[in-house]
Amino acid sequence: MSANPHSLAPGAYTALVTPFDAAGAVDHTCMLRLAQRQLAAGIAGLALFGCTGEEATMPLADRLAVLAALRAGLPADTVLIAAGGASDTGTAVELARALGDAGASAILSVVPPYNRPVPAGLRAHFTAVADASPVPVILSNVPGRTGCALDLDTAIALAAHPNIAGIDDGSGDLGFAMRLIRADVPGFMVFSGEDELTMAMMAHGGHGALSLVSNQVPAQVAQLVAHMAAGNLAGARVLHDAILDLAAFNYCETNPAPVKAALAMTGLIEDRLRLPLVPLSDGHRPALRARLAELSLI
């Protein structure tokens, strides 16, 4: 494994949307602009191509092109976490190698969708990915999208792998996250993948967030995480309470339809998704506008 020049650290990372143009291709100019906005607001790095980045509709060629464009347009030390999960282990290994060699700082590897592997299968799968990856691996636990969750014993065992650097926990199971944090495996970071739980997880010793709502309010999320890291519970609570309703509303329909609609309303992107995902329905748009107005985003 090669040395990783883009060190991973605790903090607030944004699960960045992938903007598309009218022809359905990735809009690289817009994506670079979104990335620069995030970094200027104090976000520690970017997680690309996950659920929010429409991973399931992003072929490897698109991912490599995005990495190349961002590496060319952003500071050299920018942390870019690239999603490279798959339902089969062989493909996940190939993606980890390709994305790591192309400049990813780390690989976000999701619990294999659809197959519903038992714990022994999960351990073998992630061990194979971590053994092959040229850069650190972050586990992604999001059973609402995959149909299968990491159990605590398997997560703790995987945390001890020298090339597994952390977990993005989007399970919504605060007890699981707290017990994993309590295990205190050296060098292993536990990130919140649910914006509504970031404050609670960090209060128990979590290391930050791979945030969805930071697409809309990056400075607030960066400050919230910084406050929690510094032990400023009161300061963090003000920010948490201010963005709580927007964070929840981002799941009124399948992610990333709500967040893309919000970014379009604020003039940052065009409201386009790749099928089978479609834009936010008209029925939810007035409530979304109201939440954005409450935060002075429109």
Buried (B, 14 or more C-beta within 10 A) or exposed (E): EEEBEBEBEBBBBBBBBBBBEEEEEBBBEBBBBBBBBBBEBBBBBBBBBBBBBBBBBBEBEBBBBBBEBBBEBBEEEBBBBBBBBBBEBEBBBBBBBBBBEBBBBBBBBBBBBEBBBEBEBBBEBBBBBBBBBBBBBBBBBBBEBBEBBBBBEBBBBBBEBEBBBBBBBBBBBBEBBBBBBEBEBEEBBBBBBBBBBBBBBBEBEBBBBBBBBBBBBBBBBBBBBBBBBEEBEEBBBEBBEBBBBBBBBBBBBBBBBBBBBBBBBEEBBBBBBBEEBEBBEEEBBEEBBEBBEEBEBB
